[in-house]
Amino acid sequence: MLRTRGLTKQFGGLTAVDEVDFALDDELCSLIGPNGAGKTTFFDLLTGALEPTAGTIELGGKEDRRDVTSAAPNETAAAGLHRSYQITNVFPTSTVLENVRIAAQAHGSDSFKLWRNVGSFGEYTDEAYAILERVGLAGAADTVASTLSHGEKRQLEVAIALAGDPDVLLLDEPNAGVSSESVDEIIGLIDDVADDHAVLLVEHNMDIVMNVSERVVVLHQGSIIADGDPQTVRNDPAVQEAYLGGYEPGADGTHETNATDSEGSAA
């Protein structure tokens, strides 16, 4: 579904992503590592927000694989790779339904038909309602997005990312800032979308990672240092030293460092 070979990103003398060979099949894979490991930079490379210094990015199966190394964000999205963001990114003054309908239209064939009445885009409205039903927001369809709780906004972000039915879904800390009461809903949502999408998840809460992941990849200083099932990765000495030292399930599953990614944002 998604493959990188030798993927590298340098910022001056700093190498944020260092010759990463990675492949995602039809699975739920978590990408973990300390802040500054290069996770957000890796996501930005995959989605076309950053151009690699070296290496390649491919999307699709063996018969329809496409090179998207130099593709712009709208082109990677059209190719079937969608992303949710670490910081909530919705249209605050639009309704929940409008947020998802606009995203569905953007991925359809009517994205530039600006002068048609919105009522004539019935297929996108139907798609939006179906997605909202799936993520648990159907009852809030007519609610202005700015009035949602933080957890509901995270659900809306996932709904927007699902518009257009992507092949690969990148979820960047969907649990960030969510209250403890809403964590189970977010976990259930991640499990649900992974049933019919390849999912690459960045998440700092190790309890969530260990519970939902089929596979865990650990990034440290821009390089992959471990790749395997959750239990194997958890017990890996290199991972324990770099990131998981002292982690106990159910105690406090969140691991943070004070380092930042090269663009100045946590990664």
C-alpha positions as CSV (number, residue, x, y, z in Angstrom):
1,M,0.0,0.0,0.0
2,L,2.8,2.4,1.0
3,R,6.5,2.0,0.6
4,T,9.6,4.2,1.1
5,R,13.2,3.4,0.0
6,G,16.1,5.3,1.4
7,L,13.8,8.2,2.4
8,T,15.9,11.0,3.7
9,K,15.3,14.6,4.8
10,Q,18.1,17.0,5.8
11,F,17.8,20.5,7.1
12,G,21.2,22.1,6.7
13,G,23.5,19.9,8.7
14,L,20.7,18.1,10.5
15,T,19.3,14.8,9.2
16,A,15.7,14.5,10.5
17,V,14.9,11.3,8.5
18,D,17.8,9.1,7.6
19,E,17.5,6.5,4.8
20,V,14.3,5.0,6.0
21,D,13.1,1.8,4.3
22,F,9.5,1.3,5.3
23,A,6.5,-0.7,3.9
24,L,2.8,-0.5,5.1
25,D,0.4,-3.2,4.0
26,D,-3.2,-3.6,4.9
27,E,-2.6,-3.3,8.7
28,L,-2.6,-0.9,11.7
29,C,1.0,0.1,12.3
30,S,2.0,2.5,15.0
31,L,5.1,4.7,14.6
32,I,6.6,5.6,17.9
33,G,9.7,7.3,19.3
34,P,10.8,10.2,21.4
35,N,10.0,13.8,20.4
36,G,12.6,14.8,17.9
37,A,12.8,11.3,16.4
38,G,11.5,12.5,13.0
39,K,7.9,11.2,13.1
40,T,6.2,14.4,12.0
41,T,8.9,15.0,9.4
42,F,8.3,11.5,8.1
43,F,4.5,12.2,7.9
44,D,5.2,15.5,6.1
45,L,7.4,13.6,3.5
46,L,4.7,11.0,2.9
47,T,2.0,13.5,2.3
48,G,4.0,15.9,0.1
49,A,4.2,18.7,2.6
50,L,8.0,18.4,2.5
51,E,10.2,17.3,-0.4
52,P,12.7,14.5,0.4
53,T,16.4,15.2,0.1
54,A,16.8,11.6,-1.2
55,G,14.9,8.4,-1.6
56,T,11.5,7.4,-3.0
57,I,7.8,7.1,-1.9
58,E,5.4,4.7,-3.6
59,L,1.7,4.2,-3.2
60,G,-0.5,1.3,-4.3
61,G,-0.2,-2.4,-4.8
62,K,2.0,-4.3,-7.2
63,E,-0.2,-3.7,-10.2
64,D,-1.0,0.0,-9.6
65,R,2.0,1.3,-7.7
66,R,2.7,5.0,-8.3
67,D,5.8,7.0,-7.5
68,V,4.6,10.0,-5.4
69,T,8.0,11.2,-4.2
70,S,7.6,14.7,-5.7
71,A,3.8,14.9,-5.5
72,A,2.1,17.9,-3.9
73,P,-0.2,17.3,-0.9
74,N,-3.3,17.4,-3.1
75,E,-1.8,14.9,-5.4
76,T,-0.9,12.4,-2.7
77,A,-4.5,12.8,-1.3
78,A,-5.9,12.1,-4.8
79,A,-3.7,9.1,-5.0
80,G,-5.4,7.7,-1.9
81,L,-3.3,8.8,1.1
82,H,-5.1,11.0,3.6
83,R,-4.0,12.5,7.0
84,S,-5.3,13.8,10.2
85,Y,-3.2,16.4,12.1
86,Q,-1.6,16.7,15.5
87,I,-3.3,20.0,16.0
88,T,-7.1,20.0,15.3
89,N,-7.6,21.4,11.8
90,V,-11.3,22.0,11.0
91,F,-13.5,24.8,9.6
92,P,-14.7,26.2,12.9
93,T,-17.6,28.3,11.7
94,S,-19.0,25.5,9.4
95,T,-21.3,22.8,10.6
96,V,-19.9,19.3,11.3
97,L,-21.7,18.0,8.2
98,E,-20.3,20.9,6.0
99,N,-16.8,20.1,7.1
100,V,-17.1,16.5,5.9
101,R,-19.1,17.3,2.8
102,I,-16.5,19.8,1.7
103,A,-13.8,17.2,2.2
104,A,-15.8,14.6,0.2
105,Q,-16.4,17.1,-2.6
106,A,-12.7,18.0,-2.7
107,H,-11.8,14.4,-3.3
108,G,-14.5,14.0,-5.9
109,S,-14.9,15.2,-9.5
110,D,-16.8,18.4,-8.5
111,S,-14.2,20.2,-6.5
112,F,-14.0,23.2,-8.8
113,K,-17.7,23.7,-9.5
114,L,-18.0,26.6,-7.1
115,W,-21.2,28.2,-8.5
116,R,-23.5,25.2,-8.2
117,N,-26.0,25.2,-5.3
118,V,-24.8,22.9,-2.5
119,G,-28.1,21.0,-2.7
120,S,-27.1,19.6,-6.0
121,F,-24.2,17.7,-4.5
122,G,-26.4,15.1,-2.9
123,E,-23.9,12.3,-3.3
124,Y,-21.3,14.1,-1.1
125,T,-23.9,14.9,1.5
126,D,-24.9,11.3,1.6
127,E,-21.2,10.3,2.0
128,A,-20.7,12.8,4.7
129,Y,-23.7,11.5,6.7
130,A,-22.5,7.9,6.4
131,I,-19.0,8.9,7.6
132,L,-20.5,10.9,10.6
133,E,-22.5,7.9,11.5
134,R,-19.4,5.8,11.5
135,V,-17.4,8.1,13.7
136,G,-20.3,8.7,16.1
137,L,-21.1,12.3,15.2
138,A,-24.3,11.9,13.2
139,G,-26.3,13.5,16.0
140,A,-24.1,16.6,15.8
141,A,-24.3,17.0,12.0
142,D,-25.9,20.5,12.2
143,T,-23.7,21.6,15.1
144,V,-21.1,24.4,14.4
145,A,-17.7,22.8,14.6
146,S,-16.3,25.4,17.0
147,T,-18.8,24.3,19.7
148,L,-17.7,20.7,19.8
149,S,-15.7,19.3,22.7
150,H,-12.0,18.6,22.0
151,G,-12.7,14.9,21.7
152,E,-15.5,15.4,19.2
153,K,-13.2,17.7,17.2
154,R,-10.7,14.8,17.0
155,Q,-13.5,12.5,15.8
156,L,-14.4,15.2,13.2
157,E,-10.7,15.3,12.0
158,V,-10.8,11.5,11.4
159,A,-14.1,11.9,9.6
160,I,-12.6,14.5,7.3
161,A,-9.6,12.2,6.6
162,L,-12.0,9.4,5.7
163,A,-13.8,11.5,3.1
164,G,-13.0,10.1,-0.4
165,D,-12.4,6.6,1.0
166,P,-8.5,6.7,1.1
167,D,-6.4,3.5,0.8
168,V,-4.0,4.7,3.5
169,L,-4.8,6.8,6.5
170,L,-2.2,8.6,8.5
171,L,-3.4,9.5,12.0
172,D,-1.1,12.0,13.9
173,E,-1.8,11.7,17.6
174,P,-5.6,11.4,17.4
175,N,-5.7,11.1,21.1
176,A,-3.8,14.3,21.8
177,G,-5.6,16.5,24.4
178,V,-8.6,14.2,24.6
179,S,-10.1,13.8,28.1
180,S,-9.7,10.4,29.8
181,E,-13.5,9.9,29.4
182,S,-13.2,10.1,25.6
183,V,-10.1,7.9,25.2
184,D,-12.1,4.7,24.7
185,E,-14.2,6.3,22.0
186,I,-11.0,7.3,20.1
187,I,-9.6,3.8,20.5
188,G,-12.8,2.3,19.2
189,L,-12.7,4.7,16.3
190,I,-9.1,3.8,15.4
191,D,-10.0,0.1,15.6
192,D,-13.0,0.6,13.3
193,V,-11.2,2.5,10.5
194,A,-8.4,0.0,10.6
195,D,-10.9,-2.7,9.5
196,D,-11.0,-1.4,6.0
197,H,-8.0,1.0,5.7
198,A,-4.3,0.7,6.0
199,V,-3.5,2.9,9.1
200,L,-0.2,4.4,10.2
201,L,-0.7,5.9,13.7
202,V,1.6,8.2,15.6
203,E,0.7,8.1,19.3
204,H,2.6,8.8,22.5
205,N,0.2,6.9,24.8
206,M,1.8,3.4,24.9
207,D,-1.2,1.8,26.4
208,I,-3.1,2.7,23.3
209,V,-0.2,1.7,21.0
210,M,0.2,-1.7,22.6
211,N,-3.6,-2.4,22.6
212,V,-4.5,-1.4,19.1
213,S,-1.4,-2.1,17.0
214,E,-0.7,-5.1,14.8
215,R,2.8,-3.8,14.3
216,V,5.0,-1.2,15.9
217,V,7.9,0.7,14.3
218,V,10.3,2.7,16.4
219,L,12.0,5.8,15.0
220,H,15.0,7.2,16.8
221,Q,17.2,10.1,15.6
222,G,15.6,9.7,12.1
223,S,16.3,6.0,11.8
224,I,14.2,2.8,12.4
225,I,15.6,0.9,15.3
226,A,12.9,-1.7,15.8
227,D,10.0,-3.1,13.7
228,G,7.7,-6.0,14.9
229,D,4.7,-7.0,16.9
230,P,4.0,-4.9,20.0
231,Q,5.3,-7.4,22.6
232,T,8.6,-7.9,20.7
233,V,9.2,-4.2,20.3
234,R,8.3,-3.5,23.9
235,N,11.0,-6.0,25.1
236,D,13.7,-4.8,22.6
237,P,16.7,-3.5,24.6
238,A,17.4,-0.8,22.1
239,V,13.8,0.5,22.4
240,Q,13.9,0.3,26.2
241,E,17.0,2.4,26.2
242,A,15.8,4.9,23.6
243,Y,12.2,5.4,24.6
244,L,10.3,2.9,26.7
245,G,12.6,2.7,29.8
246,G,10.3,2.4,32.9
247,Y,7.1,1.9,30.9
248,E,4.5,-0.1,32.8
249,P,1.1,-0.9,31.2
250,G,-1.7,1.0,32.7
251,A,0.5,3.3,34.9
252,D,1.0,6.3,32.6
253,G,1.2,5.3,29.0
254,T,2.5,8.6,27.8
255,H,6.2,9.0,27.0
256,E,7.5,12.5,26.2
257,T,10.9,14.2,25.9
258,N,11.8,17.8,25.6
259,A,13.4,17.5,22.2
260,T,11.6,18.9,19.1
261,D,11.7,18.1,15.5
262,S,13.8,20.1,13.2
263,E,11.0,22.4,12.1
264,G,10.4,23.4,15.7
265,S,7.4,21.2,16.3
266,A,7.1,18.1,18.5
267,A,7.6,14.9,16.6
